[in-house]
Amino acid sequence: MALLLTLAGSVGQLSALAAEPEPPSILLAERYRGEVDVGQYWVSEKLDGVRAVWDGRILRFRSGNPVPAPQWFLDPLPGQPLDGELWLGRSSFDRLSAIVRRQQPDDSEWRRVLYMIFELPEASGSFTDRVEKVRVLTAKANLPWLRAVPQFRLPDDAALRTKLDEVVRGGGEGLMLHRADAAYETGRSSALLKLTPWQDAEAVVVAHLPGKGKYAGMLGALRMEMGDGRRFALGSGLSDALRRNAPPPGTLVTYRYRELTPNGMPRFPRYLRVRDGL
């Protein structure tokens, strides 16, 4: 009986581990504040996609959960680990999210999805070296859906701001800067910087606030809680569909804001999306 209980306990632990995969270690960006020499960085467009890490066998979301992609999409990928974004194009995040979340993948929808590579996990050398390796690897693979994220150089902050304006006017999110001499690393690092015309952060939904007037009977706003326990209402940016089917309490949401008030609260917060950790 004791042996059976021990075996049962082991099976239960294995099931729990399987149910909660470990998130992959990835590099996360800090915010660009104009205090670096732009000429020492590679620059790329900040893609409005879903982060996906390929370990040579399994494609995973930031959460560690496997991406339910078709086998034809996965089987030809290189054996080398890759880090990038699943992407449909500018201003297409909601459609992309619906495609990649579906447990039974739709081939016709996945034919439109690109896997845009910007990093080679654990690869040696500087980022400049890895930029070239990504270009060579994706060209050699010759897969329509496997692409290298275009990387380019700019001389200074003025050129960077001009490029940012161009990208945002065209419907893009912003820019990423990766220090050219940086070795591969994971975690939050100043080797990778993001530049957008707004700031973004994450908070947890703790309650639904009822709507009034034209939103009577629907969601008026989400009551959000930041990491330090402070709360605020998030109503701007909510579509009618979202107001009828709001993210439940406990959902981690990404929102945008212009700046922080003197009390540290987001000014003009606007709903962006359920966080793309998937």
N, C-alpha and C positions, 0 to 999 in steps of 0.2 A: 504493500500500500504506500509506504514511504517513497519507494522508487517511482511509483506511478504519479504521486503528488509532485515529486521533483521534476519528472519529465513534463508533467502538465505545466508546472511553473516555468520551465525552460521554453516550452512552446509559446506560452503567453508572453514571455519577454521578447522572444523572436518576433512575434506578431506585432508587439508594440513598437519594436525597432523598425519593422517594415512599414508600419503605419506612419512613422514620423522620420522621414529620411533626413540625413544631415545636410544642411545647405553647403554648397561648394564654396571654397575660399576664393574670393574674387577681389579685384582692385576696385575701390570706390573713390569717387572724385570729391575734392574739396571745391569751394567756390573761388572763381577768379576775382581778384580785387585790384588788379592793376599794379601789383607790387613785384612783378617778375619781368625778366627780359623776354619778350614774346619771341624774339629771334632764336631762342634756345629751345623752342617747342615745335613739335608737329601739331598741326591743327586739322580738325575734321568736323563735319556737321554732327550735331547731337541728334541721333535718330530717335524718332518717336515709335519705338518698337518694344519688344519683349526680350529681356536678357536671356541668353541661353548658352550653356557651357557643355561642350562635347568632351568627354574624357577618353575618347578613342573607341568607346563601345556604346555609351548611353548619352543621349542628349537630355539635359536637365534644366529646369527653371531655377531661379535664384533660391527658391524654397528647398531645392533638392529633389522635388518630384520629377519623374520622367516626363518629357514632352511627348504627348500621344501623336507623333508624326507618322506618316505612312512609311513602310519599310523601304519603298523605292527612294524616299527622301534621305533616309538614314544610311542604308547599306553602302552607298558609294563614297560616304564621307571619309576623309583621310584617317589613318590610325593615330595621327598626332592630335593631342588635346588642342581644342579651339575655344575661343571666347568671343562672343559677338551678340548681335541682335537679330531676332526674327523680325522681318520688316515687310510692309506692303507698299510703303511710300508715305509721303508727307500727309498729315491730317487723316490718317487711316487707322489709328490705334484701336478704336472700338471694334472695327471689322476684323482686324488682326486678332484681337483678344478672343473674339467669339470663335474664330477658326482654330486657334491653338489650344483652347480649353476643351473643345469637343473630344470626348473620349473615343468616339468612332470617327476617325479622320475622314474628311471628304476630299477625295483626290483632286477634283476640279478646283476646289478652293485652295488646296495646298500648292497647286501648280503656280499660283500667283505669289507665294511666300518666298522671300529671299532670306538667306542666312548670311548676314553681313559681318565679316570677321575683322576685329580690330586688335586682337591680342593672341599670343601663343603662350598659354600657361606653362611655366617652368622652363621656357626656352632660354638659352644663354644669350649673352651679349646685351648691347644697348637697345633702346626702343628703335633707334634708327636701323639697327641690324634686323630687328624683328619685323619692321615695316616691310623691308625687302623680302624677308622670308615669307610673310603673308602673301605678298604679290606673286612670288614664285609658286608657292603651294596652291593657291587658288587657280592660277593659270594652268598648272600641271593637272589639277583635278578635272578641269574643263567641264564643270557642272553648271547648268544654267542658273541654279538657285544658290550657288556658293560664290560669294563675291568678297573682295577686299574692300573695306571702307576706304574711300579716297582720303589720303593724307597729303597735306600741303604745308608750305612754310610761309610765314608773313613776317615783315621786318619789325613792326612795332605796334603799340597799342592803338594808334590811329587807324592803321590798316585793319587791325582786328575788329574795331568797332564798325568800320565800313562794311566788312564782310558779314558781321552779325546783322546789320540792317538789311543787307541783301538777302540773307537766308530767311530772316523773319518775314520780310515782305513777300517772299515766295511760299510762305506757309510752313517753314521749318521751325524747329524748337530752339536752336541756339548753336553754340560751338563747344567743342572739347579741345583741350590743350594737353598734350602728353610730352613731358620733358624728354628731349632727344637722347640724352645720355643715361636715362634711367634703366637700371636692371629690372627684371621682372620681380614684382612684389604683390602682396595682397593686403587687404584692409584699407582703411581710409588713409589717403596719402596726398601730399601736395605735388607729387609727381604727375598726378592727373587732376586737371582743373576743368570746371564747367562754367560757361558764360551764357546767361540767358537774360532777357530784358525784365525778368521777374525772379523772385525767389520761390523755392518750393520746400515743403516739409511734409511730414506725415503725422497723423493723429488717429485716434481710435474712436469709432462711433459708439456713443454711450446711450443715446436716446433719440427718438424721433419727435420733432416739434410739429404740431398740427398747423396746416395752412389756413389762411384767411382769404376772404375775397374770392378772386378767381381760382385760388388754390384750395378753397374749402373742400374738405373730404379727401385731400391729398396731403403729402408731406410739405410742410412749410420750410423746414430747415433741419439739418442734422446737428445734434448736440455732440461736439467733439471734445476729446480730452487729450491734451499734449502729454509728453513724457513726464513733465514735472507736476502733473495733476491739475493744471489750470484748464478751464473749459471755455469754449466759445461756440457761437452758432454759425453754421456754414450753410447759407442758402443760395448764394450766387453761384451760377454755373450749373444748376440742377435742371436737367431736361424734364419735360412732362412725363416721359416714360420712367425716368428715375424716381420722380415724385410718386408715381403709382406703384413702383416696385423698388423701394429704397433698400440700400445695403443694411443688413441687420446689425444690431449692437454687437460689438466685438470685431467688426470689419476694420482693417487698416486702410485708410484713405490718404491719397496724396492730394494736397491742395496747393494753390499758388497764392502769393500775397506780395504786396508792393514793398513793405518794410515793416519793422517792428515798432510798436508804440513805446513810449518811455517805460511803460509797465511790462514790456516784453510780449505783448499780444500782437498777433498778426493783423496788419492794417489791410482792409479790403480783401479778405480771403475769398478765394474762388475754388469751387470743386474742380478737380482735374480728372481723377479716376480712382477706382479701387487699385491699391498698390499692385504693381505688376509682378510680384514675387511668385504668384501662381503656385 
